[in-house]
Amino acid sequence: MDVIKDKNIQISKFDNNVLNKMAKKFINAKIYYKPFINGDTPDILILEENKGVVLIEISKIKLSEYTIKDKNTFVSKETQDEILSPIKKLTNIKSNMFKSHIDGLLEQKVKSKGESI
């Protein structure tokens, strides 16, 4: 499996299983584990030329330990700390990629009237 990662990052057994499954599914893609993209850090980023980008967040949240404040925010029952939902985190990363990371992607989105491209 060819996964691009920082040499100082250890991959857990669970995350490694996910990476192995993604490597089998995305044979010709580049798979990045915990990439740092101008402050954004998805767990897995998959790039496949002429096909697109896949963002994956491996959530280890135990929902029984949180209440849902709104559809984007979870609150810890123990500490009252707020965290973004995994879906909201990925939505923010996608928005940032459209805004600043990928030349021409925002223009393509506008041409397609905001639909997924």
C-alpha positions as CSV (number, residue, x, y, z in Angstrom):
1,M,0.0,0.0,0.0
2,D,1.4,3.4,-1.0
3,V,0.2,5.9,1.6
4,I,1.8,9.3,1.9
5,K,2.2,10.5,5.5
6,D,4.5,12.4,7.8
7,K,7.1,10.0,9.1
8,N,6.3,11.1,12.7
9,I,2.7,10.0,12.5
10,Q,1.8,6.6,13.8
11,I,-1.1,4.8,12.2
12,S,-3.5,3.0,14.5
13,K,-4.6,-0.6,13.7
14,F,-8.1,0.6,12.9
15,D,-6.9,3.5,10.7
16,N,-4.5,1.1,8.9
17,N,-7.5,-1.2,8.1
18,V,-9.4,1.7,6.6
19,L,-6.3,2.7,4.6
20,N,-5.9,-0.9,3.3
21,K,-9.6,-1.0,2.2
22,M,-9.2,2.4,0.4
23,A,-6.0,1.3,-1.3
24,K,-7.8,-1.7,-2.8
25,K,-10.7,0.4,-3.9
26,F,-8.6,3.3,-5.3
27,I,-5.8,1.5,-7.1
28,N,-4.5,4.4,-9.2
29,A,-5.0,7.1,-6.5
30,K,-2.6,8.9,-4.2
31,I,-3.7,8.4,-0.6
32,Y,-2.6,10.8,2.1
33,Y,-2.9,10.0,5.8
34,K,-3.5,13.0,8.1
35,P,-2.3,15.6,5.5
36,F,-1.9,19.2,6.7
37,I,-3.5,21.5,4.1
38,N,-3.2,25.1,5.2
39,G,-4.6,24.3,8.7
40,D,-7.1,21.7,7.5
41,T,-6.4,18.1,8.6
42,P,-8.7,15.4,7.3
43,D,-7.8,11.9,8.4
44,I,-7.5,10.6,4.8
45,L,-7.3,12.5,1.5
46,I,-7.5,10.5,-1.7
47,L,-6.6,12.1,-5.0
48,E,-7.3,10.3,-8.3
49,E,-6.3,12.1,-11.5
50,N,-9.2,13.0,-13.8
51,K,-11.6,11.6,-11.2
52,G,-11.6,13.8,-8.1
53,V,-10.9,14.0,-4.4
54,V,-12.3,11.9,-1.5
55,L,-12.1,13.2,2.1
56,I,-12.5,10.8,5.0
57,E,-12.9,11.6,8.6
58,I,-12.5,8.6,10.9
59,S,-14.6,9.6,13.9
60,K,-13.8,8.1,17.2
61,I,-16.6,9.9,18.9
62,K,-18.7,7.9,21.3
63,L,-22.1,9.5,20.7
64,S,-23.3,8.3,24.2
65,E,-20.8,10.8,25.7
66,Y,-22.2,13.8,23.8
67,T,-25.4,15.8,23.3
68,I,-26.2,17.4,20.0
69,K,-26.4,21.1,20.3
70,D,-27.4,21.6,16.7
71,K,-26.7,19.7,13.5
72,N,-23.1,20.9,13.4
73,T,-22.1,20.9,17.1
74,F,-21.7,18.2,19.7
75,V,-21.3,19.0,23.4
76,S,-19.4,16.7,25.8
77,K,-21.7,15.6,28.7
78,E,-18.6,15.5,31.0
79,T,-16.7,18.7,30.2
80,Q,-19.3,20.8,28.2
81,D,-16.6,21.2,25.5
82,E,-18.0,21.7,22.0
83,I,-16.7,20.0,18.9
84,L,-17.7,20.1,15.3
85,S,-19.6,17.1,13.9
86,P,-17.4,15.0,11.6
87,I,-19.7,16.0,8.7
88,K,-19.3,19.7,9.4
89,K,-15.6,19.3,9.7
90,L,-15.4,17.8,6.3
91,T,-17.8,20.4,4.8
92,N,-15.5,23.1,6.1
93,I,-12.4,21.4,4.6
94,K,-14.2,21.0,1.2
95,S,-15.2,24.7,1.3
96,N,-11.7,25.7,2.1
97,M,-10.4,23.6,-0.8
98,F,-12.8,25.3,-3.2
99,K,-11.8,28.7,-1.9
100,S,-8.1,28.4,-1.8
101,H,-6.4,25.1,-2.5
102,I,-7.4,24.0,-6.0
103,D,-7.1,26.4,-8.9
104,G,-10.2,26.5,-11.0
105,L,-12.4,24.3,-8.7
106,L,-14.5,27.3,-7.5
107,E,-15.0,28.4,-11.1
108,Q,-16.1,24.8,-12.1
109,K,-18.6,24.8,-9.2
110,V,-20.0,28.1,-10.4
111,K,-20.4,26.8,-13.9
112,S,-22.1,23.7,-12.6
113,K,-24.5,25.9,-10.6
114,G,-23.2,24.7,-7.3
115,E,-24.0,21.0,-7.9
116,S,-21.4,18.4,-6.9
117,I,-18.7,18.1,-9.6
